[in-house]
Amino acid sequence: MSEAAAPNSARLAVLLPFAAVTLIWGSTWIVITGQLGTVPPTWSVTYRFLIAGIAMLAWAAITRQPLRLDTRGVGFAVLMGLFQFVLNFNFVYRAEGHVTSGLVAVVFALLLVPNAILARIFLGQRLGRQLIVGSLIAMAGVALLFLHEIRRDPAASGEVYLGIGLTMLGVLSASIANVMQAGETAKAYPMATMLGWAMLLGAAMDGAFAWITTGPPVLDTRPSYIAGVLYLGILGSAVSFPLYFSVLRKIGPAKAAYSSVIIPVLAMLLSTLFEGYRWSWLAAGGALLAGAGLVLALRARRPNR
């Protein structure tokens, strides 16, 4: 298999936003746990993307991007909102009600698998040998992290399997949205405008579902909850998603999904600082393998079609 010239993924224009997104999303898992309890999960998701959507459209207006979408654009925004900002996040928030945030983050690292498969089917993007080897090394690391998290949870029962199942549904939903963002339809519209409307339409769907299933809006007025919603809405969404999708368009869904491989490692590091998380040899070995796989994969060149 012949290989093309130097990979875009090894350039600073990709590495810097990739690192920023990974750092921010590595912190959101802990913040999400603070959103559970008084407020039903779907209402928390609604508030998050209402704030994010307003912030995105405000940025579009400040940068003088057109705010209107045509009929095709609205349809695309509805689908993007459904898969990325409704199904994905509702599954993840509910999963954290059944298992630890660390386990959810580890399972979400599997995003690179459906991303690679769907990108091959719908975008015709092939995987080079170096990317495949990097993926296998990273997945070995994910397997060790998964085993470590399962051993940490003494109640390996139906609750655990339900949490894992919900996370897997979130992974599939996110992967569909990832591949949509790499397609030609998404590239035909300004990113801030498209994401802003997708977030607001997603928030509307979230709110409708929340009202039907749990009743009128519920708000936790504690400063920690409000700060968490703002952090997740602005940094965790309005800042991170444009950065992530811009990287995804440059290097493809398979490589972009490697952020999800490193995120659980960062989540564990933050948990060590703030929650007294204790590492094991399994977790340390998994983190090292995940990092090695990431470096190898991001240095891989894109194969010729």
Secondary structure, DSSP 8 states (H G I E B T S, - for coil): --B-SS-GGGSHHHHHHHHHHHHHHHHHHHHHHTTSSSS-HHHHHHHHHHHHHHHHHHHHHHTT------HHHHHHHHHHIIIIIIIHHHHHHHHTTTS-HHHHHHHHGGGHHHHHHHHHHHH-----HHHHHHHHHHHHHHHHHHHHHHHH-S--SHHHHHHHHHHHHHHHHHHHHHHHHTSHHHHTS-HHHHHHHHHHHHHHHHHHHHHHHH-S------HHHHHHHHIIIIIIIIIHHHHHHHHHHHH-HHHHTTHHHHHHHHHHHHHHHHH-----HHHHHHHHHHHHHHHHHHT---B--
